[in-house]
Amino acid sequence: MNDKVEVLGISIDHMNVETAMQRIADFLRTDSLNTVGIITMNALLIAAEDPVHREYLEQLDLSVVGELEVLEAAGINSGQIYEETKENDFIARMFWKLISNRHTFFLLGESDEEVDALTTYVQETYPDIIIRGKASGIARDERSADWIVNEINGSGADVIISGLQGFSQSGFLLENKMKINGKIWICLGEHINIQNEAGIKNTWFSTLLKKSTFKRMAAKYRNEEID
């Protein structure tokens, strides 16, 4: 199954895990960088306010819904894809496939703390992962875009895993995609379950506020479409 759904005016891939994994396999056979994004409520909320992040989401080669609230905003409340999203099946299958085929990884974040958390998460969850390099400071002036690109390319990694919290990588990727030698760029985004497992704390109030804001905006957008 491979369709599209629209949430907050942004078109998102709507496919089961098996189809998404076939897309990943196709990406690995190409010589250019392909982009994969886990679509969360916060990613869509940011895109509603930030045209750069909106463009980034719209240009993803593969977008995978990461939270049930995103599907529910599109009117999807049951079915295979709903259950697979609930269980985070795509993320687990993707890492298992890439690691079992000995593909190598580069970890990228916006701070040392974020990269350390991401490193701990992937090493504890996927002990066989091969990490060729990592870098932080993507949003800091002292770390130029060329420096980040050189670090990624110099590592020889096949897969770049980007971010747990911020979204500065969206502008970076739009500007530098053609310079990067890897095969797949995967943005985890602000996925609550992954953040929790990585030790990045979110208060119940901030999570509740995010859900409330997202649902209100989704309802407002649907009403405007009807009018």
ZATI-763836 format. One record per atom (N, C-alpha, C): residue number from 1; residue in one letter; atom name; x, y, z. Coordinates in pm, 1 decimal. Atoms other than C-alpha are relative to their C-alpha. Layout:
<atoms>
seq,type,atom,x,y,z
NUM,A,CA,X,Y,Z
...
</atoms>
This chain:
<atoms>
seq,type,atom,x,y,z
1,M,N,84.6,-119.8,0.0
1,M,CA,0.0,0.0,0.0
1,M,C,87.4,123.8,0.0
2,N,N,-80.2,-122.8,8.4
2,N,CA,140.7,339.9,-94.6
2,N,C,-90.4,112.6,-47.4
3,D,N,89.7,-110.0,29.2
3,D,CA,-85.8,644.3,-76.0
3,D,C,54.0,125.6,65.2
4,K,N,-34.1,-125.5,-65.9
4,K,CA,-76.6,999.8,49.3
4,K,C,-118.2,43.2,86.5
5,V,N,101.1,-67.6,-80.4
5,V,CA,-262.6,1173.6,329.1
5,V,C,48.1,143.0,20.6
6,E,N,-35.7,-140.1,-19.7
6,E,CA,-271.6,1545.1,399.6
6,E,C,-34.3,42.3,142.3
7,V,N,17.8,-48.6,-136.1
7,V,CA,-224.1,1693.7,746.3
7,V,C,57.1,141.0,8.4
8,L,N,-39.1,-141.6,-7.3
8,L,CA,-208.6,2070.8,807.5
8,L,C,51.1,50.1,-135.6
9,G,N,-36.3,-44.0,133.0
9,G,CA,-179.8,2112.7,432.1
9,G,C,126.1,-61.3,-56.0
10,I,N,-124.5,64.1,44.1
10,I,CA,127.7,1890.1,402.1
10,I,C,-29.0,-144.5,-39.7
11,S,N,21.4,135.0,50.8
11,S,CA,122.5,1572.0,195.1
11,S,C,103.6,-95.4,59.8
12,I,N,-85.3,96.9,-69.4
12,I,CA,262.8,1268.9,378.4
12,I,C,-24.2,-138.1,-59.8
13,D,N,15.5,137.5,46.9
13,D,CA,330.0,915.2,255.7
13,D,C,-83.4,-79.8,99.7
14,H,N,84.6,87.0,-82.2
14,H,CA,71.4,667.1,384.8
14,H,C,16.7,-141.1,-52.7
15,M,N,-32.8,133.8,48.7
15,M,CA,210.2,318.0,347.0
15,M,C,29.0,-90.9,118.0
16,N,N,-33.6,93.9,-105.9
16,N,CA,257.4,2.5,548.7
16,N,C,151.2,-18.8,7.9
17,V,N,-143.4,13.4,-25.6
17,V,CA,597.8,-96.1,687.4
17,V,C,68.8,-77.4,-112.4
18,E,N,-61.9,80.3,106.4
18,E,CA,664.0,-356.1,417.3
18,E,C,30.2,86.3,-122.2
19,T,N,-21.7,-88.1,114.1
19,T,CA,622.0,-96.7,142.1
19,T,C,110.0,101.6,29.0
20,A,N,-104.2,-95.2,-38.1
20,A,CA,836.7,154.8,329.5
20,A,C,138.2,-65.2,-3.5
21,M,N,-128.5,69.8,1.9
21,M,CA,1112.5,-103.6,367.0
21,M,C,45.9,-28.3,-143.2
22,Q,N,-36.8,15.4,141.2
22,Q,CA,1101.5,-169.8,-7.0
22,Q,C,59.4,129.7,-54.8
23,R,N,-54.7,-129.1,40.8
23,R,CA,1159.8,201.7,-59.1
23,R,C,141.7,17.8,52.7
24,I,N,-134.8,-8.0,-58.3
24,I,CA,1458.9,187.0,176.6
24,I,C,97.9,-83.4,-81.8
25,A,N,-86.3,86.6,81.0
25,A,CA,1602.1,-103.7,-24.1
25,A,C,32.1,65.2,-134.3
26,D,N,-23.1,-70.7,126.6
26,D,CA,1559.5,99.6,-344.9
26,D,C,100.6,113.4,19.6
27,F,N,-92.0,-110.6,-26.9
27,F,CA,1740.1,397.0,-189.0
27,F,C,143.9,-48.3,9.6
28,L,N,-135.5,52.1,-20.2
28,L,CA,2039.1,180.2,-99.2
28,L,C,66.7,-41.1,-131.1
29,R,N,-56.8,37.0,130.5
29,R,CA,2082.4,87.8,-465.4
29,R,C,33.9,121.0,-86.1
30,T,N,-28.3,-120.7,77.1
30,T,CA,2119.9,449.4,-577.4
30,T,C,133.0,60.7,41.0
31,D,N,-126.4,-68.0,-29.4
31,D,CA,2427.1,672.1,-586.7
31,D,C,-20.9,139.8,58.0
32,S,N,27.6,-132.5,-53.7
32,S,CA,2253.9,983.8,-454.3
32,S,C,-63.8,-12.3,138.2
33,L,N,54.9,-0.3,-134.5
33,L,CA,2139.6,1080.5,-106.1
33,L,C,-152.9,6.9,-4.7
34,N,N,145.3,-0.4,-13.5
34,N,CA,1776.1,996.9,-26.1
34,N,C,-36.7,35.7,143.5
35,T,N,36.1,-50.3,-131.4
35,T,CA,1593.6,1155.0,265.9
35,T,C,-125.9,-68.2,53.3
36,V,N,110.2,65.6,-69.1
36,V,CA,1364.3,984.2,515.7
36,V,C,-29.1,80.7,125.8
37,G,N,36.3,-75.9,-118.6
37,G,CA,1173.1,1172.8,784.4
37,G,C,-110.9,-67.6,77.5
38,I,N,106.3,47.8,-87.2
38,I,CA,972.8,1051.7,1081.6
38,I,C,-89.2,119.0,32.4
39,I,N,90.2,-114.4,-12.2
39,I,CA,668.1,1279.3,1086.3
39,I,C,-72.6,-4.3,133.6
40,T,N,61.1,-12.0,-132.1
40,T,CA,561.0,1389.2,1433.4
40,T,C,-90.9,122.2,4.3
41,M,N,83.8,-118.6,-18.8
41,M,CA,311.3,1640.4,1565.2
41,M,C,84.7,126.0,-2.6
42,N,N,-81.8,-120.6,-10.0
42,N,CA,590.5,1883.8,1643.6
42,N,C,59.3,40.0,-134.5
43,A,N,-52.2,-30.6,133.0
43,A,CA,739.6,1855.4,1294.9
43,A,C,-103.3,76.9,-81.4
44,L,N,105.9,-66.7,75.6
44,L,CA,404.4,1958.0,1147.7
44,L,C,-33.1,136.7,58.4
45,L,N,24.3,-129.7,-62.9
45,L,CA,351.4,2236.3,1401.9
45,L,C,106.3,101.2,-40.5
46,I,N,-108.5,-88.5,41.8
46,I,CA,691.7,2382.4,1314.9
46,I,C,-17.1,37.9,-146.4
47,A,N,17.3,-26.5,143.0
47,A,CA,620.9,2348.8,941.8
47,A,C,-111.5,100.8,-25.6
48,A,N,110.6,-94.4,16.0
48,A,CA,298.8,2546.2,988.8
48,A,C,46.0,144.3,18.4
49,E,N,-51.2,-134.3,-27.7
49,E,CA,508.4,2843.2,1106.1
49,E,C,128.8,32.2,-76.2
50,D,N,-133.8,-18.0,58.3
50,D,CA,843.5,2791.0,930.3
50,D,C,0.9,-51.5,-144.4
51,P,N,4.4,44.0,140.8
51,P,CA,848.2,2785.5,546.7
51,P,C,117.9,-88.5,-39.4
52,V,N,-116.3,85.0,31.4
52,V,CA,1198.1,2630.1,540.7
52,V,C,-27.8,-143.6,41.9
53,H,N,28.7,136.7,-45.5
53,H,CA,1088.7,2333.6,748.0
53,H,C,-114.2,-61.8,-79.7
54,R,N,108.5,50.0,85.1
54,R,CA,771.4,2303.0,542.3
54,R,C,56.2,-52.5,-132.3
55,E,N,-61.3,43.7,125.3
55,E,CA,979.4,2283.0,223.7
55,E,C,76.9,-129.7,20.4
56,Y,N,-75.1,122.0,-32.6
56,Y,CA,1201.6,2021.3,389.3
56,Y,C,-93.4,-121.1,5.8
57,L,N,93.3,111.5,-10.4
57,L,CA,902.2,1802.3,475.6
57,L,C,-57.3,-37.4,-136.6
58,E,N,60.9,25.5,130.7
58,E,CA,752.5,1840.2,129.1
58,E,C,97.6,-65.3,-97.8
59,Q,N,-99.1,55.9,91.5
59,Q,CA,1079.7,1736.4,-38.8
59,Q,C,57.5,-133.2,46.4
60,L,N,-48.3,129.8,-46.7
60,L,CA,1140.7,1422.4,168.0
60,L,C,-27.9,-108.2,-104.5
61,D,N,20.5,112.3,91.9
61,D,CA,1188.2,1113.1,-48.2
61,D,C,-93.1,-105.6,60.5
62,L,N,89.8,91.0,-70.2
62,L,CA,1003.1,910.2,214.7
62,L,C,-36.3,62.8,133.9
63,S,N,46.2,-50.5,-129.8
63,S,CA,791.2,1040.8,501.7
63,S,C,-78.7,-110.6,68.7
64,V,N,61.8,108.4,-76.1
64,V,CA,684.8,797.1,772.5
64,V,C,-65.6,58.9,124.1
65,V,N,71.6,-52.9,-116.3
65,V,CA,419.8,885.2,1029.4
65,V,C,53.0,-66.3,126.8
66,G,N,-59.3,52.2,-122.7
66,G,CA,568.7,849.6,1377.0
66,G,C,-89.9,4.6,121.4
67,E,N,89.3,-11.6,-114.9
67,E,CA,273.4,933.0,1603.3
67,E,C,-145.0,-19.6,-43.4
68,L,N,139.3,29.6,33.4
68,L,CA,-87.0,817.1,1610.8
68,L,C,-81.6,125.9,-23.1
69,E,N,76.1,-123.3,13.6
69,E,CA,-212.5,1174.2,1647.6
69,E,C,5.3,55.3,-141.7
70,V,N,-12.7,-46.5,138.4
70,V,CA,-84.5,1252.5,1297.4
70,V,C,-98.1,-75.4,-89.8
71,L,N,96.8,78.6,76.8
71,L,CA,-287.0,966.8,1148.2
71,L,C,-142.6,40.6,35.2
72,E,N,135.4,-36.3,-43.8
72,E,CA,-591.1,1062.6,1355.3
72,E,C,-43.0,134.3,-57.3
73,A,N,31.7,-129.8,60.3
73,A,CA,-568.7,1418.6,1221.4
73,A,C,-41.4,-15.1,-145.9
74,A,N,37.9,28.8,138.5
74,A,CA,-603.8,1265.0,874.6
74,A,C,-125.3,-87.5,-7.1
75,G,N,121.6,79.3,-3.0
75,G,CA,-913.2,1073.1,986.3
75,G,C,22.3,-149.6,2.5
76,I,N,-33.8,143.0,-2.1
76,I,CA,-734.6,737.3,1024.6
76,I,C,12.0,-43.6,145.9
77,N,N,5.8,40.2,-140.8
77,N,CA,-816.4,563.9,1353.7
77,N,C,13.6,-150.8,20.5
78,S,N,-13.5,145.3,-11.8
78,S,CA,-763.3,195.3,1280.3
78,S,C,69.2,-53.1,-125.5
79,G,N,-59.6,63.4,117.0
79,G,CA,-609.7,-52.2,1037.4
79,G,C,146.2,-36.3,19.9
80,Q,N,-137.1,51.2,-9.0
80,Q,CA,-269.6,-203.1,964.1
80,Q,C,100.5,111.2,27.1
81,I,N,-98.0,-107.7,-15.0
81,I,CA,-78.3,124.4,930.8
81,I,C,-14.6,64.5,137.8
82,Y,N,23.8,-55.6,-133.8
82,Y,CA,-237.9,257.8,1250.1
82,Y,C,68.0,-86.9,105.8
83,E,N,-59.7,90.7,-98.0
83,E,CA,-126.9,-50.4,1445.2
83,E,C,152.7,-0.2,-11.3
84,E,N,-146.0,-2.8,17.6
84,E,CA,224.0,-43.3,1294.1
84,E,C,59.6,128.2,56.0
85,T,N,-46.6,-126.0,-56.8
85,T,CA,259.8,322.3,1391.9
85,T,C,-2.2,-6.6,152.3
86,K,N,13.5,14.3,-144.8
86,K,CA,141.7,243.3,1744.3
86,K,C,117.7,-77.7,57.6
87,E,N,-109.2,85.8,-48.0
87,E,CA,414.8,-20.4,1778.7
87,E,C,138.3,47.2,-45.0
88,N,N,-128.7,-50.0,52.4
88,N,CA,689.7,190.0,1610.3
88,N,C,70.5,-104.9,-85.9
89,D,N,-55.9,110.7,76.9
89,D,CA,740.1,-99.8,1369.6
89,D,C,102.8,46.4,-102.6
90,F,N,-91.0,-42.2,106.1
90,F,CA,910.0,102.8,1095.3
90,F,C,139.9,24.4,53.3
91,I,N,-131.5,-34.2,-54.1
91,I,CA,1192.9,235.2,1311.4
91,I,C,76.9,-126.4,36.8
92,A,N,-66.5,124.5,-38.6
92,A,CA,1271.1,-110.5,1452.7
92,A,C,41.9,-80.5,-122.6
93,R,N,-32.3,76.2,121.3
93,R,CA,1254.9,-281.6,1110.6
93,R,C,111.5,66.3,-79.5
94,M,N,-100.0,-72.8,77.1
94,M,CA,1462.5,-10.5,945.0
94,M,C,139.2,-20.1,59.5
95,F,N,-131.1,17.3,-63.6
95,F,CA,1746.4,-25.8,1197.7
95,F,C,47.4,-144.2,-13.5
96,W,N,-39.1,139.8,8.6
96,W,CA,1743.1,-406.3,1197.8
96,W,C,50.6,-34.1,-140.0
97,K,N,-39.4,29.2,138.2
97,K,CA,1762.5,-423.2,816.5
97,K,C,134.7,61.4,-33.7
98,L,N,-124.3,-68.1,32.9
98,L,CA,2039.0,-166.4,784.1
98,L,C,119.0,-61.1,73.8
99,I,N,-109.2,55.1,-80.8
99,I,CA,2247.4,-314.1,1065.3
99,I,C,32.8,-142.2,-43.5
100,S,N,-25.3,138.5,40.4
100,S,CA,2204.8,-676.2,953.9
100,S,C,73.8,-7.6,-132.7
101,N,N,-71.4,-5.3,127.4
101,N,CA,2333.1,-576.0,609.0
101,N,C,131.0,76.0,9.0
102,R,N,-131.7,-60.2,-29.3
102,R,CA,2637.6,-410.7,769.5
102,R,C,16.1,139.9,-58.4
103,H,N,-11.3,-139.7,40.0
103,H,CA,2555.6,-58.4,658.7
103,H,C,49.6,82.4,118.5
104,T,N,-64.8,-77.8,-105.0
104,T,CA,2746.8,205.2,852.9
104,T,C,-72.7,132.7,21.5
105,F,N,79.3,-114.0,-43.3
105,F,CA,2614.3,510.4,1037.0
105,F,C,86.8,118.9,41.0
106,F,N,-55.2,-124.7,-52.2
106,F,CA,2698.7,873.9,1108.7
106,F,C,-111.0,66.3,80.0
107,L,N,100.0,-59.6,-88.1
107,L,CA,2518.3,1045.5,1398.9
107,L,C,20.1,150.9,5.4
108,L,N,-8.2,-145.2,9.0
108,L,CA,2437.0,1414.8,1378.5
108,L,C,-105.9,64.2,88.7
109,G,N,94.8,-70.6,-85.8
109,G,CA,2278.5,1652.2,1626.9
109,G,C,37.3,145.4,14.6
110,E,N,-19.4,-142.9,-15.1
110,E,CA,2257.7,2011.4,1735.5
110,E,C,82.7,36.6,122.5
111,S,N,-82.4,-24.1,-118.2
111,S,CA,2451.3,1975.3,2061.7
111,S,C,73.1,-127.8,36.6
112,D,N,-72.7,118.0,-45.7
112,D,CA,2702.7,1742.8,2224.7
112,D,C,-91.6,-91.2,80.2
113,E,N,90.7,77.9,-83.9
113,E,CA,2433.6,1633.3,2470.9
113,E,C,-95.7,-82.3,-85.9
114,E,N,92.0,71.2,87.4
114,E,CA,2197.4,1540.6,2190.1
114,E,C,69.2,-115.9,-69.7
115,V,N,-73.4,107.1,68.0
115,V,CA,2459.8,1339.0,2004.0
115,V,C,35.3,-111.2,98.8
116,D,N,-30.1,101.7,-101.5
116,D,CA,2562.9,1162.8,2327.2
116,D,C,-124.0,-83.9,30.2
117,A,N,124.4,72.4,-27.2
117,A,CA,2198.1,1073.2,2395.4
117,A,C,-35.1,-92.3,-115.9
118,L,N,29.3,80.7,118.7
118,L,CA,2150.8,949.7,2039.1
118,L,C,94.1,-119.8,-8.3
119,T,N,-98.1,108.9,2.2
119,T,CA,2471.5,742.8,2058.3
119,T,C,-36.3,-107.8,100.6
120,T,N,37.3,95.3,-104.7
120,T,CA,2365.4,582.3,2385.3
120,T,C,-123.1,-79.7,-40.8
121,Y,N,123.6,67.0,40.8
121,Y,CA,2020.2,504.9,2248.9
121,Y,C,25.4,-107.8,-105.3
122,V,N,-16.7,97.8,108.7
122,V,CA,2132.3,334.4,1926.6
122,V,C,92.5,-113.6,41.7
123,Q,N,-91.7,106.2,-40.5
123,Q,CA,2419.3,142.8,2090.6
123,Q,C,-65.3,-97.2,97.6
124,E,N,68.1,87.7,-94.7
124,E,CA,2200.2,9.6,2370.9
124,E,C,-113.6,-77.2,-66.7
125,T,N,113.3,64.5,65.9
125,T,CA,1906.4,-67.5,2143.3
125,T,C,44.9,-93.4,-111.0
126,Y,N,-50.5,77.7,114.0
126,Y,CA,2109.7,-201.6,1847.9
126,Y,C,150.0,-21.5,18.1
127,P,N,-141.7,18.6,-36.0
127,P,CA,2441.4,-338.9,1986.7
127,P,C,93.6,-24.8,-118.1
128,D,N,-85.3,31.0,114.8
128,D,CA,2569.3,-444.6,1642.2
128,D,C,19.0,118.3,-95.2
129,I,N,-9.3,-115.1,88.6
129,I,CA,2544.4,-96.1,1491.2
129,I,C,145.8,42.6,-17.9
130,I,N,-136.0,-47.1,30.4
130,I,CA,2861.5,32.3,1320.0
130,I,C,-5.7,151.1,-20.6
131,I,N,0.1,-145.8,6.4
131,I,CA,2910.7,404.0,1388.3
131,I,C,135.7,46.8,-50.8
132,R,N,-123.6,-47.3,61.2
132,R,CA,3170.8,561.9,1158.3
132,R,C,40.2,140.1,45.4
133,G,N,-32.7,-135.8,-43.2
133,G,CA,3147.6,913.7,1298.6
133,G,C,-122.0,67.6,58.3
134,K,N,109.7,-79.6,-54.7
134,K,CA,2939.4,1174.2,1473.6
134,K,C,45.4,143.8,12.9
135,A,N,-31.7,-142.6,-7.9
135,A,CA,2918.6,1551.2,1494.3
135,A,C,-117.1,74.9,60.9
136,S,N,102.7,-87.3,-54.4
136,S,CA,2729.6,1822.4,1676.5
136,S,C,29.5,142.3,-45.9
137,G,N,-23.4,-139.9,34.3
137,G,CA,2697.3,2197.2,1637.5
137,G,C,-57.8,41.6,-132.0
138,I,N,57.1,-32.7,130.1
138,I,CA,2484.2,2197.6,1327.3
138,I,C,-65.6,136.8,0.4
139,A,N,66.0,-130.5,-8.0
139,A,CA,2311.7,2511.7,1453.2
139,A,C,92.0,109.6,51.2
140,R,N,-91.0,-98.1,-57.3
140,R,CA,2623.1,2685.6,1586.8
140,R,C,86.3,62.0,-108.9
141,D,N,-74.9,-72.4,103.1
141,D,CA,2808.6,2948.4,1385.9
141,D,C,141.6,-52.7,-16.8
142,E,N,-139.6,43.4,10.9
142,E,CA,3149.3,2801.4,1468.8
142,E,C,15.8,-131.3,-75.3
143,R,N,-5.0,123.0,77.9
143,R,CA,3062.1,2478.1,1290.8
143,R,C,-62.8,28.3,-135.3
144,S,N,52.2,-36.7,131.9
144,S,CA,3026.9,2566.0,922.8
144,S,C,-65.0,-120.3,-66.7
145,A,N,64.0,106.8,76.5
145,A,CA,2812.7,2367.8,682.9
145,A,C,104.2,-86.2,-69.5
146,D,N,-104.6,76.3,69.2
146,D,CA,3125.3,2267.4,489.6
146,D,C,71.1,-94.5,96.4
147,W,N,-66.7,85.9,-100.0
147,W,CA,3282.6,2132.7,809.5
147,W,C,-85.3,-124.2,26.5
148,I,N,89.7,113.1,-25.1
148,I,CA,2976.5,1915.6,878.6
148,I,C,-0.5,-95.4,-118.8
149,V,N,0.3,83.4,120.1
149,V,CA,2965.9,1791.1,518.2
149,V,C,129.1,-80.1,-10.0
150,N,N,-129.2,69.7,6.9
150,N,CA,3337.0,1705.0,528.5
150,N,C,9.2,-112.0,103.3
151,E,N,-0.3,103.8,-103.6
151,E,CA,3292.2,1512.9,854.8
151,E,C,-82.8,-120.7,-44.9
152,I,N,86.7,109.3,46.8
152,I,CA,3006.1,1309.7,707.1
152,I,C,67.0,-76.6,-113.1
153,N,N,-60.2,65.3,116.3
153,N,CA,3180.4,1239.7,377.3
153,N,C,128.8,-72.2,37.1
154,G,N,-125.7,62.0,-41.6
154,G,CA,3512.4,1164.3,544.3
154,G,C,-19.4,-130.1,75.6
155,S,N,26.0,122.5,-75.9
155,S,CA,3351.6,896.0,758.8
155,S,C,-29.7,-118.8,-91.2
156,G,N,37.6,107.2,91.8
156,G,CA,3235.4,698.5,454.5
156,G,C,-127.2,-72.2,38.9
157,A,N,121.8,65.1,-48.4
157,A,CA,2907.3,619.1,633.7
157,A,C,-106.8,-5.5,-108.8
158,D,N,110.5,16.4,94.7
158,D,CA,2610.4,491.7,433.8
158,D,C,-123.8,77.5,43.1
159,V,N,125.8,-52.3,-55.2
159,V,CA,2339.6,629.1,664.6
159,V,C,30.7,110.3,100.4
160,I,N,-12.6,-109.3,-96.1
160,I,CA,2317.2,963.2,845.1
160,I,C,-127.7,3.8,83.0
161,I,N,113.2,-9.6,-92.2
161,I,CA,2091.8,964.8,1152.6
161,I,C,3.9,138.3,63.0
162,S,N,-0.5,-140.0,-40.1
162,S,CA,1989.7,1317.3,1239.5
162,S,C,-103.0,29.2,108.3
163,G,N,81.6,-71.6,-95.8
163,G,CA,1854.2,1473.2,1553.3
163,G,C,-100.2,-74.9,84.0
164,L,N,104.3,45.8,-89.0
164,L,CA,1628.6,1406.5,1844.4
164,L,C,-89.4,114.2,43.9
165,Q,N,75.9,-112.0,-53.0
165,Q,CA,1513.8,1754.6,1935.0
165,Q,C,-25.0,108.9,-103.9
166,G,N,20.3,-116.6,85.1
166,G,CA,1573.3,2051.6,1708.2
166,G,C,-17.6,-32.8,-146.3
167,F,N,26.8,18.7,141.2
167,F,CA,1504.0,2105.8,1341.7
167,F,C,87.2,88.3,-88.6
168,S,N,-89.8,-80.3,82.4
168,S,CA,1795.5,2320.3,1224.3
168,S,C,54.0,-80.1,-117.3
169,Q,N,-51.3,82.8,108.6
169,Q,CA,1899.7,2023.4,1010.9
169,Q,C,-82.7,12.3,-127.0
170,S,N,83.2,-10.5,120.1
170,S,CA,1610.2,2094.6,774.8
170,S,C,59.6,98.8,-99.1
171,G,N,-63.1,-98.4,88.3
171,G,CA,1770.7,2410.8,634.9
171,G,C,134.7,-46.9,-49.0
172,F,N,-131.7,53.4,37.5
172,F,CA,2113.7,2248.2,637.7
172,F,C,-13.1,-101.9,-111.7
173,L,N,14.9,105.9,99.6
173,L,CA,1989.4,1952.4,437.5
173,L,C,-46.0,55.2,-134.0
174,L,N,46.0,-60.6,125.2
174,L,CA,1805.3,2163.0,180.8
174,L,C,115.4,63.4,-76.7
175,E,N,-110.4,-71.7,63.1
175,E,CA,2123.2,2359.7,112.6
175,E,C,116.0,-89.8,-39.6
176,N,N,-122.6,79.3,17.9
176,N,CA,2374.7,2075.3,121.3
176,N,C,-22.9,-143.7,-46.8
177,K,N,30.0,138.7,35.3
177,K,CA,2198.5,1757.1,6.8
177,K,C,89.0,-51.6,-112.3
178,M,N,-75.7,45.7,116.3
178,M,CA,2385.9,1740.1,-324.5
178,M,C,149.1,-20.6,30.3
179,K,N,-142.0,12.4,-35.1
179,K,CA,2723.4,1758.5,-144.6
179,K,C,29.3,-124.2,83.5
180,I,N,-18.5,109.8,-95.7
180,I,CA,2667.8,1461.1,85.9
180,I,C,2.3,-133.8,-72.5
181,N,N,-24.3,123.7,73.7
181,N,CA,2793.5,1120.7,-25.3
181,N,C,-76.4,-121.5,51.8
182,G,N,70.5,115.3,-53.7
182,G,CA,2580.4,893.6,192.8
182,G,C,-117.7,-42.3,-87.9
183,K,N,113.6,52.2,76.5
183,K,CA,2286.9,688.4,66.2
183,K,C,-134.9,41.7,59.7
184,I,N,126.4,-33.5,-65.0
184,I,CA,2017.2,769.3,323.8
184,I,C,24.7,96.7,115.5
185,W,N,2.9,-92.2,-113.6
185,W,CA,1958.6,1063.1,558.2
185,W,C,-132.3,-24.0,71.7
186,I,N,121.1,30.7,-76.6
186,I,CA,1711.7,971.9,834.3
186,I,C,-12.1,99.4,114.6
187,C,N,26.5,-93.9,-108.8
187,C,CA,1566.5,1243.6,1056.3
187,C,C,-102.3,-61.7,94.8
188,L,N,89.9,59.1,-98.0
188,L,CA,1416.8,1096.5,1372.6
188,L,C,-102.0,99.3,51.9
189,G,N,92.0,-101.1,-49.4
189,G,CA,1258.5,1425.4,1471.0
189,G,C,-23.0,-10.4,149.5
190,E,N,31.9,1.9,-142.7
190,E,CA,1103.6,1483.9,1811.1
190,E,C,-100.3,-110.7,29.9
191,H,N,84.7,115.8,-25.9
191,H,CA,967.0,1134.1,1856.7
191,H,C,3.3,-28.4,149.9
192,I,N,5.7,8.1,-145.6
192,I,CA,849.6,1110.8,2218.9
192,I,C,57.5,-130.9,52.8
193,N,N,-48.2,129.0,-49.9
193,N,CA,918.7,737.2,2261.9
193,N,C,151.3,-11.9,-10.7
194,I,N,-144.9,7.1,17.3
194,I,CA,1270.8,762.9,2121.0
194,I,C,68.7,94.5,96.5
195,Q,N,-59.1,-94.4,-94.5
195,Q,CA,1344.9,1071.9,2328.3
195,Q,C,1.1,-58.1,140.8
196,N,N,5.7,59.0,-133.3
196,N,CA,1230.8,894.0,2642.7
196,N,C,103.5,-109.7,16.2
197,E,N,-96.4,108.6,-6.5
197,E,CA,1442.5,590.0,2564.6
197,E,C,143.4,52.5,-0.7
198,A,N,-133.8,-59.2,5.1
198,A,CA,1740.6,816.6,2495.2
198,A,C,30.5,83.0,124.2
199,G,N,-23.6,-74.1,-122.5
199,G,CA,1697.0,988.4,2830.6
199,G,C,-26.2,148.2,-10.7
200,I,N,37.2,-140.9,14.2
200,I,CA,1568.1,1321.5,2698.1
200,I,C,-139.8,15.5,57.4
201,K,N,124.8,-6.3,-75.9
201,K,CA,1294.5,1418.0,2939.7
201,K,C,-98.6,100.3,-59.6
202,N,N,109.9,-89.1,37.0
202,N,CA,961.4,1567.9,2838.8
202,N,C,-101.9,-3.7,113.1
203,T,N,98.6,-1.8,-106.5
203,T,CA,721.5,1680.4,3108.2
203,T,C,-136.2,-39.3,-55.0
204,W,N,134.5,38.4,42.3
204,W,CA,368.2,1546.8,3094.8
204,W,C,-76.7,121.9,-49.4
205,F,N,72.0,-120.6,38.7
205,F,CA,248.0,1905.6,3066.1
205,F,C,37.8,44.4,-140.5
206,S,N,-42.2,-43.1,134.0
206,S,CA,459.2,1990.5,2760.1
206,S,C,-52.1,-95.3,-106.4
207,T,N,54.6,97.8,94.3
207,T,CA,348.4,1668.0,2590.2
207,T,C,-149.6,22.9,-20.4
208,L,N,143.6,-26.1,8.1
208,L,CA,-16.2,1740.8,2671.8
208,L,C,-27.6,127.7,-78.7
209,L,N,17.3,-127.4,69.8
209,L,CA,19.4,2099.6,2546.9
209,L,C,22.3,-16.8,-149.8
210,K,N,-29.6,23.1,141.1
210,K,CA,173.7,1981.7,2221.0
210,K,C,-116.5,-71.9,-69.0
211,K,N,112.6,73.7,57.0
211,K,CA,-107.0,1733.2,2161.7
211,K,C,-122.4,89.9,-15.4
212,S,N,115.8,-89.4,3.8
212,S,CA,-371.0,1993.6,2245.0
212,S,C,13.2,101.4,-113.3
213,T,N,-23.3,-98.2,106.5
213,T,CA,-215.6,2251.5,2010.7
213,T,C,-15.8,-63.3,-136.9
214,F,N,6.2,68.3,129.6
214,F,CA,-180.8,1999.6,1728.6
214,F,C,-144.1,-33.2,-37.1
215,K,N,138.5,37.1,29.1
215,K,CA,-538.9,1875.6,1756.9
215,K,C,-84.2,123.1,-33.2
216,R,N,73.7,-123.2,27.7
216,R,CA,-671.0,2232.4,1765.3
216,R,C,30.2,51.9,-139.5
217,M,N,-37.6,-47.6,132.6
217,M,CA,-475.0,2328.8,1453.4
217,M,C,-53.4,-91.4,-109.1
218,A,N,51.5,94.7,99.6
218,A,CA,-578.4,2011.9,1270.1
218,A,C,-149.6,20.8,-20.6
219,A,N,144.2,-23.3,10.3
219,A,CA,-945.6,2076.8,1349.0
219,A,C,-28.1,131.4,-72.8
220,K,N,17.4,-129.0,66.6
220,K,CA,-912.2,2440.3,1239.7
220,K,C,24.0,-13.4,-149.8
221,Y,N,-31.8,17.2,142.3
221,Y,CA,-753.6,2334.0,908.4
221,Y,C,-110.9,-76.5,-70.8
222,R,N,108.3,76.1,61.6
222,R,CA,-1028.5,2079.6,841.1
222,R,C,-123.0,88.0,-20.1
223,N,N,116.1,-90.0,10.9
223,N,CA,-1297.1,2341.3,910.0
223,N,C,17.4,101.1,-112.0
224,E,N,-27.3,-95.3,108.2
224,E,CA,-1129.9,2588.3,674.0
224,E,C,-15.2,-65.5,-135.4
225,E,N,15.7,72.6,126.6
225,E,CA,-1121.8,2322.2,401.9
225,E,C,-148.5,-16.8,-34.5
226,I,N,143.9,17.6,23.1
226,I,CA,-1494.7,2259.0,447.4
226,I,C,-64.1,130.3,-44.3
227,D,N,55.1,-130.6,36.3
227,D,CA,-1573.9,2631.4,430.1
227,D,C,40.2,39.7,-141.9
</atoms>
